Amino acid sequence: MPPERITLPRKVREYFAEIGKRGGQAGRRELTRQQAKLLVAIREAKRAAQKEGKPPPKIDRKQLALLQKPEARRR
């Protein structure tokens, strides 16, 4: 026998719908073209190293600085 379905008040359902929508949008980030290219290059370098049985390459500080959000770099 299936469990009994619980009916939530309308305001609670609206609240859950609102926070659910926000959760998907908050996790997304907008990348510049330069940041996207750098991420692809890093991913490809990791794949190549893994294929050869070597440890992944180190990422230098300049590359990490490029991946940070612009407002985070100004601090």
N, C-alpha and C positions, 0 to 999 in steps of 0.2 A: 504494500500500500504506500503510495507516495506521501511525503510529508505535507502537512497543511500549509497552504500558501498564506503568507503574511501580507496584509495590505497596509502600506505606509500612508500617512497623511500627505496631502498634496504638497504642502510646503517642504516637507522632508524630501520628497521625490525631486522637487525642483532644485533643492540645495545639492543633492547628490549629483544631479545632472550638471549643475554649474561647476562644481569642483572637478567632476570627471572631464569636462571639456577643457578646463584650465590645465589639468595635469598633462595632457598630450601636447599642448602648445608651449608650456613652460620648458619642457625638455628639449625642444628644438633650438638649434642655434643657426645663425646666419653666418656663412663663411664668405670671405672675399675670394676672388679667383686665386690669388697667391696662396691663401691658406689651404684651399681645396687641392691645389697642385702639390703642395708640400705634404699633405696627408696621404695623397696617392703615392708619392715618391717613397715615403716612409713605409707604407704598406707593402709596396713592391720590393723594397730592400729587405724587409723582414721575410717575405715569401722566398726570395732568392736564397737568403742565408739559411732558412729552414730546409730548403730543398737540398742544399749542399751539406747539411748537417752541422752548420756553424751557429754560434750564438748570434742573436739579433744585433745589428749595429747600434751604437750609442747615438743618442740625439743630443746635439750641442745646444747651448743656451740660446743662441740666436734663433734656431729653429723653434724652440719652445716659446720664445717671446713672440714670434710671428703667429703662433697658434692661439695665443691668449686674446680675449676680447679687447678691442681698442680702448675702452674705458678702463679696463684693468691694467693696461700697460702704462697709463698716465700717472698712476699713483706713485 
